[in-house]
Amino acid sequence: MTSKVEEALGYEQARDELIEVVRRLEAGGTTLEESLALWERGEELAKVCRRWLDGARARLDAALAEEAETEAAQESAGDES
């Protein structure tokens, strides 16, 4: 289940925030509580990015399939002449 805030995040926003979360985790110096909170936020952001990427892939696949169908129909119509 996604929150309204996560739904409002664009891919670039989620990616940039995820990069910042990773940077902070790698830098260290945070308490265990802070590290866990950052990790959990990073997991949420990664899911948001994955949903965006999956959606983009589905749109590309649909467009490519439509293009292939159009080409096949045109070739078929050309064969009937």
Secondary structure in CASP SS format (residue, H / E / C, confidence):
PFRMAT SS
TARGET T0000
AUTHOR 0000-0000-0000
METHOD secondary structure of the structure
MODEL  1
M C 1.00
T C 1.00
S C 1.00
K H 1.00
V H 1.00
E H 1.00
E H 1.00
A H 1.00
L C 1.00
G C 1.00
Y H 1.00
E H 1.00
Q H 1.00
A H 1.00
R H 1.00
D H 1.00
E H 1.00
L H 1.00
I H 1.00
E H 1.00
V H 1.00
V H 1.00
R H 1.00
R H 1.00
L H 1.00
E H 1.00
A H 1.00
G C 1.00
G C 1.00
T C 1.00
T C 1.00
L H 1.00
E H 1.00
E H 1.00
S H 1.00
L H 1.00
A H 1.00
L H 1.00
W H 1.00
E H 1.00
R H 1.00
G H 1.00
E H 1.00
E H 1.00
L H 1.00
A H 1.00
K H 1.00
V H 1.00
C H 1.00
R H 1.00
R H 1.00
W H 1.00
L H 1.00
D H 1.00
G H 1.00
A H 1.00
R H 1.00
A H 1.00
R H 1.00
L H 1.00
D H 1.00
A H 1.00
A H 1.00
L H 1.00
A H 1.00
E H 1.00
E H 1.00
A H 1.00
E H 1.00
T H 1.00
E H 1.00
A H 1.00
A H 1.00
Q H 1.00
E H 1.00
S H 1.00
A H 1.00
G H 1.00
D H 1.00
E H 1.00
S C 1.00
END
